[in-house]
Amino acid sequence: MSDRDATRQIASLIRRDGPHCHYCKKPVNCNTWSRDHIWPRSRGGPWKLDNLVLACVDCNSKLGNRIWKCTCKICWWANIYYSIH
């Protein structure tokens, strides 16, 4: 993925979810954000917006390749969809 595509994805995530970590809710900026896969790449999760959330680097690294058990609409849908595909 190019830097330009990554920047577009992050901008889309900020528009959709706001400029805060999906997990700890702390504000993030260009020095502290990362994209996290709801359904991890190591388990076949794609680089699609419906499988990504904005996360701070600390939360993203702590989560590793585990699946976050979240009940928000974004995570609920991704967990259902990617668990059967």
N, C-alpha and C positions, 0 to 999 in steps of 0.2 A: 504494500500500500504506500502510495506516495505521501509526502508531507502535506501536500495540498489536500488530498483526500482525507487524511487524518484531521486536519484543521476543520474541514467541512463537517466531519462527523462530530467533533467536539462542539462546534457551533450549534449543530442540530440538537445534540444532547442538552446543551445549556438552554436552548429555546424550549425544549420539551419538558425538562425536569428542574430547571433553575440552576444557578451557579453554586451548588452545594453537593457534598458527598452523599450519595444515595444511602449509605449505611449509617454513618455517624452524624450526618446533617451539618457538619462544619462547612463554612464557606471554603471554596477552592479557587485557585487562580492558576495562571499558566505555569507556575513553578510547583504546584502541589496536586494537579489533577492527573488522572489517568482514566482510560476507558476500561471497564470491567465487563467481562462476558458473564451474563446471567447463567447461561448453559456453557460451561468452560470449553475452550478450544480443544483441550486434551480429551474431551468427551464428544467431540464432533460439532461443537457450537460454532456457528458462522460469524463473520464480521458484519452482520446486518444490524441496523439500528434497533430493530425489535429484540435483539439479543444483547444490547449494550446499555450500560448505565454509566454515569459519571461518578467516579470514586476518588477519594484522596489516595495517595500512594501508600500510606500506612494501612488503610483498610484493605486495599486491593492486594497488598503483599501478605497480609494476615490471612485473608480468605483462601489464597492459593487456588487449587483446582476444585475446591468444594463447591457444592451448589447451595446458594443462599436460600434459606426457607423464608421467603417474604410473601406477604399476602397482598401487596399492591398490585394493581391491574397489570403493569408492565411485566413484573417478575412472574406473576401467576400464569399469564398467557405464555411466556417464553418457556417456563418449566413444563407446562402441559404439552405444548407443541413440540419442543425439541426432545422430550423424553420418549415420544412415540415415532419420531422420524429418524 
